[in-house]
Amino acid sequence: MSRSTGTFNFAANFEVLTKAPLDARLVVDTKANLTSPEIWEDTNNNVWLFKGIVVSVVSDPSTSNNGLYFLTDETQYTDINYWLPIGVGVSVDASGTTWATFQINQDEQGVILRDSSGNLEILSFDNSTYSSIKAGHIEGSSLK
């Protein structure tokens, strides 16, 4: 099965009148909340997480922990190693230059990341044999 189809057909949309997600599972305060059974268990001790849910951490005291996390195995939700951080971070350095960092996890199948202008290219294959970084006309490669 390529996807689970819904139970109900619904040919309309919602006008949400609250500053909260429609699905309360989508936002938690801290990274520690991701692995806390008290956050996820309902009154009957059932946990309704699923493989592939993306949850936003919004108020962690360590701001580097804030962001989106992808759950890879719902039976292991109490182990932080099954919550993969995803997304892009944008920063401004001391000179005022805006730059972005990307994190891509591709499980040893290789990653190619290019910007739209073609001025930056980062290649990594199988995490043990070859990596390459190209920025404009400057290129660096390494064999491990």
SVG drawing of the C-alpha trace seen along z (x, -y; Angstrom):
<svg xmlns="http://www.w3.org/2000/svg" viewBox="-17 -44 58 46">
<polyline fill="none" stroke="black" stroke-width="0.4" points="0.0,0.0 1.5,-3.4 -0.6,-5.4 -3.4,-4.9 -6.6,-6.5 -8.8,-8.6 -12.0,-7.3 -14.1,-10.4 -14.4,-12.5 -14.4,-16.2 -14.9,-18.8 -14.4,-21.9 -11.8,-23.7 -11.5,-25.1 -11.2,-28.7 -9.2,-28.1 -9.9,-30.7 -7.1,-29.9 -3.3,-30.3 -2.7,-26.6 -2.4,-23.7 -5.6,-21.8 -3.7,-18.6 -2.2,-19.2 0.5,-16.6 2.3,-18.8 3.8,-21.2 5.7,-20.6 7.6,-23.1 11.0,-21.3 13.1,-18.7 12.8,-16.6 9.0,-16.5 9.6,-14.5 10.6,-11.4 8.3,-11.9 5.4,-9.4 3.5,-11.9 3.3,-14.2 2.0,-11.5 -0.2,-9.1 -3.9,-9.7 -6.1,-8.9 -6.0,-5.2 -2.2,-5.2 -2.5,-4.9 0.1,-6.7 -1.2,-8.0 2.1,-8.8 3.0,-7.4 6.1,-6.8 6.7,-10.0 5.0,-12.5 6.8,-15.9 6.7,-17.7 7.8,-21.3 9.8,-22.1 9.1,-25.8 10.3,-26.9 13.4,-24.8 15.7,-26.7 18.5,-25.8 17.4,-27.6 19.5,-25.3 17.0,-22.5 14.0,-24.3 12.9,-23.2 11.3,-20.3 11.8,-16.7 10.8,-13.6 9.8,-10.4 11.3,-7.3 9.8,-4.6 6.7,-5.2 7.5,-2.2 10.7,-3.9 9.4,-7.4 11.0,-7.5 14.5,-7.3 15.7,-10.7 17.8,-8.8 14.5,-8.1 13.6,-11.8 15.6,-13.2 16.0,-17.0 15.0,-18.4 15.0,-21.9 17.0,-24.9 18.5,-27.4 19.2,-31.0 21.7,-33.1 23.4,-36.5 27.1,-36.7 29.0,-39.7 29.5,-41.3 25.7,-41.2 25.9,-38.5 22.8,-36.2 23.6,-32.5 21.7,-29.2 22.7,-25.8 21.1,-22.7 21.1,-19.2 20.3,-16.2 20.3,-12.7 20.4,-10.1 21.6,-6.9 24.7,-6.1 23.1,-6.5 24.7,-9.9 23.6,-13.5 23.8,-16.2 22.9,-19.7 23.0,-22.7 21.8,-26.2 19.7,-27.8 22.5,-29.8 24.9,-26.8 27.5,-28.6 27.5,-26.1 27.5,-22.3 28.1,-19.8 28.4,-16.1 28.8,-13.2 28.7,-9.6 28.4,-6.6 29.9,-8.7 33.2,-6.9 34.8,-7.1 34.3,-10.5 33.1,-14.0 33.3,-17.2 32.5,-20.9 32.4,-23.4 31.8,-27.1 31.8,-29.2 35.2,-28.4 36.8,-26.9 36.5,-23.2 37.8,-20.8 37.5,-17.1 38.7,-14.3 39.0,-10.6 38.8,-8.8"/>
</svg>
